């Protein structure tokens, strides 16, 4: 339900320094031309949020001043900026978190995710959305149907990561796909690969996460500690773990002319088996976020072909963000959500 009026201030959860959070009252911003003001209803917690909380950095991105985390938001539009004509107050939306320069070379080429000047929620120095309200360009505030819950609307972001991985892997009907990492991204990649007609094998170091894989229709799983002998049998390997051991194992399991897609972020560098890659003519690529995925993600989630609500294992308020950021370490945990309206 929309508030009777927009308040002057809002509550925001701020990462002051690694492992130290506080809540602050900040002014509610006013939308400028082309922008909408959104009351945030749900935000998914990503592994990158946890990395920033625990370590204060991810690769080259270092937190050197207070930062608001959270980049998987959904909400309700409560105010329109000048010139916004295709959105309306009261409309439920999922926010695509990256704002590129529309005239950059990468944006004009259709891969705006690779624009080096992109402004992305919760990537220093850009604040994220562990807050009650947020401004966003209307074109990246995607309307969602009422059949989607607030949590599902927020989780269109990780689904978009999975869709980008499937596109990069060029998965075909009947192919055998190995996915390493049975967290939310790995589970969604597994679902999307199955929808593309592939047979999926899912692996993880945690047996309980493979149980979740079974719920998502994956018939073949194995715990890495009890991995079967290495055979070059897979057409595609997608790593959603970021673990060097998993990447190297998966590459060794690729059949000749197999494709490897690196999605998980972990080791900065690894030593690759070059003779094997050359001898089998393997193709290795990475993915960086996504571009033009929200329409497909909305259609898949709204049709029920992808289950997003089933990923949610805990809900937290803005006063309890630390628990949300560390929830992934508990057995059975998959996706923690932050609801700003929860006390």
C-alpha angles and dihedrals in degrees: 000000000000118000118250088246139357110263123232095236138030140197117255130184109224130194101220094181134331111314093003122103132171136176121238138185111236133174116270104244125235118233117247127206111317093008135113130206111227129196102220115231102171138009126186119223112233129199088246090061089054092048091053091047095049102033107016094231148056114203107304094352109096127178107228097158135029112298137188110227129208128087106176103081140160128178150134126284110242102169138021129217124222115293097018105134106152099058130062140203109265094029116136112230143179113220119225099214103213121082111193131189100263092212098049118118092248094049092049089050090056097251100099091159087074094054102125090215096054114139107220127187113257095006109119124295094012115086119232131216110269083126141095095250137020138184120229140164109267092230090062094046100089117201114234130200121251089246088075118080120227090255093051090049089054092047092058082092097066089039087057089054088055093048091051089051092051091049092049091049093050090217115200133198112279097016123136113238128192116202120191116204123039098209121117094288094047092047092050092047088052091052093047092047091052090050087054089058100259130137107235132209114191126198135185141157090240117070095202091061090056087056087060087051090058089054088055093055100263108145099184121058139148137185110239092233088060098037118160119245114290111263125168094239109124127092093199135025119192118186116208095163105068088216116139093217092052092048094051093045092049093049090053090054094057119110120228111298090015122157126232122197120190113209106149119083116224130108115041092216136011134184109246125210094244098180090053092048091049095042094052095034091234121184118219125188140154136223127223113199111296146275131215093358104121098085091054092043092052092049094049094047095043092050092052093239089120121041113216101160090060090067094063112101103160141017125209138180129231090265090057102047093124090062089049092051093051099037093097092074093067121094112265094013116140114152128010116198130202116215110189092205093058114100 
